[in-house]
Amino acid sequence: MRETAELPPDKLYFSIGEVAEMFGVNQSHLRYWEKEFPIIQPKKNRKGNRMFSRQDLENIRLIYHLTREKGYTIEGARRVIEHQKDDVEKIAEVIARLKHIKSELLEIREKLGKQNDS
């Protein structure tokens, strides 16, 4: 997910548009990942619109990390998920936390810079 993306605590399901925006990818990209990775299983409402759970978001975050940040192919990412999912999830979680900490530190630095300019 993008560094500043925070999930609303009371929301259980997210539309494909919301998820695409969170990860900075096209909706078609998410539909493709859904076909390629069985761990993504969004529910569909009566209209047939995909509704992604928080678990789906975690799985998408893992796939995003492997394919976009680590440069794995779809097949390579699929193999890693099948054989080393727990390890990769932990690493991806640590990276996400570090990115969040970095964005908070940059925000603090910016605020301090503004105070010194006054």
C-alpha positions as CSV (number, residue, x, y, z in Angstrom):
1,M,0.0,0.0,0.0
2,R,1.0,3.5,-0.4
3,E,2.9,4.9,2.6
4,T,0.1,7.2,3.6
5,A,-2.8,4.7,3.1
6,E,-4.6,4.0,6.3
7,L,-7.6,1.7,6.5
8,P,-10.8,2.9,8.2
9,P,-11.1,0.8,11.4
10,D,-14.8,0.2,11.0
11,K,-14.9,-0.8,7.3
12,L,-14.9,-4.5,6.5
13,Y,-15.0,-4.5,2.7
14,F,-13.5,-2.3,0.0
15,S,-14.5,-1.8,-3.6
16,I,-12.1,-2.5,-6.4
17,G,-11.8,1.3,-7.1
18,E,-10.8,1.9,-3.5
19,V,-8.3,-0.9,-3.5
20,A,-6.8,0.2,-6.8
21,E,-6.3,3.7,-5.4
22,M,-4.7,2.3,-2.2
23,F,-2.1,0.5,-4.2
24,G,-1.7,2.9,-7.1
25,V,-2.6,0.3,-9.7
26,N,-5.4,-0.1,-12.3
27,Q,-8.5,-2.0,-11.5
28,S,-7.7,-4.3,-14.4
29,H,-4.4,-5.1,-12.6
30,L,-6.3,-6.3,-9.6
31,R,-8.6,-8.4,-11.7
32,Y,-5.6,-10.0,-13.3
33,W,-4.0,-10.7,-10.0
34,E,-7.3,-12.2,-8.8
35,K,-7.1,-14.7,-11.7
36,E,-3.4,-15.5,-11.2
37,F,-3.3,-15.8,-7.4
38,P,-5.9,-18.0,-5.7
39,I,-5.3,-16.3,-2.3
40,I,-7.2,-13.3,-3.6
41,Q,-10.9,-14.1,-3.3
42,P,-13.1,-11.0,-3.2
43,K,-16.8,-11.5,-2.5
44,K,-19.2,-10.2,-5.1
45,N,-22.4,-8.3,-4.3
46,R,-25.7,-8.8,-6.0
47,K,-24.6,-6.5,-8.9
48,G,-21.4,-8.6,-9.3
49,N,-19.1,-5.9,-8.0
50,R,-16.0,-7.2,-6.2
51,M,-15.8,-6.4,-2.5
52,F,-12.3,-7.0,-1.0
53,S,-11.9,-8.0,2.6
54,R,-9.0,-7.0,4.9
55,Q,-7.4,-10.4,4.3
56,D,-7.6,-9.8,0.5
57,L,-5.8,-6.5,1.1
58,E,-3.1,-8.2,3.0
59,N,-2.7,-10.7,0.2
60,I,-2.7,-8.0,-2.4
61,R,0.0,-6.1,-0.3
62,L,2.1,-9.3,-0.4
63,I,1.7,-9.7,-4.2
64,Y,2.4,-6.0,-4.7
65,H,5.6,-6.3,-2.6
66,L,6.8,-9.3,-4.6
67,T,6.0,-8.0,-8.1
68,R,6.4,-4.3,-7.8
69,E,9.0,-3.8,-5.1
70,K,11.1,-7.0,-5.5
71,G,10.7,-7.4,-9.2
72,Y,9.4,-11.0,-9.2
73,T,7.5,-12.3,-12.2
74,I,3.9,-13.5,-11.6
75,E,5.1,-17.1,-11.7
76,G,8.0,-16.4,-9.4
77,A,5.7,-14.6,-6.9
78,R,3.3,-17.5,-7.1
79,R,6.1,-19.9,-6.2
80,V,7.3,-17.8,-3.3
81,I,3.8,-17.5,-1.9
82,E,3.3,-21.2,-2.1
83,H,6.6,-22.1,-0.4
84,Q,7.6,-19.1,1.7
85,K,4.4,-17.2,2.4
86,D,5.0,-16.7,6.1
87,D,8.5,-15.4,5.7
88,V,7.6,-13.0,2.9
89,E,4.6,-11.7,4.8
90,K,6.8,-10.9,7.8
91,I,9.3,-9.1,5.6
92,A,6.6,-7.2,3.7
93,E,5.0,-6.2,7.0
94,V,8.3,-4.9,8.3
95,I,8.9,-2.9,5.1
96,A,5.4,-1.4,5.3
97,R,6.0,-0.4,9.0
98,L,9.4,1.2,8.1
99,K,7.8,3.2,5.2
100,H,5.2,4.4,7.6
101,I,7.8,5.5,10.2
102,K,9.8,7.2,7.4
103,S,6.8,9.2,6.3
104,E,6.1,10.2,9.9
105,L,9.7,11.3,10.4
106,L,9.6,13.3,7.2
107,E,6.4,15.0,8.4
108,I,8.1,15.9,11.7
109,R,11.2,17.2,9.9
110,E,8.9,19.4,7.7
111,K,7.1,20.8,10.7
112,L,10.4,21.5,12.5
113,G,11.7,23.2,9.4
114,K,8.6,25.5,9.3
115,Q,9.1,26.4,13.0
116,N,12.7,27.3,12.4
117,D,11.7,29.5,9.5
118,S,9.4,31.6,11.7
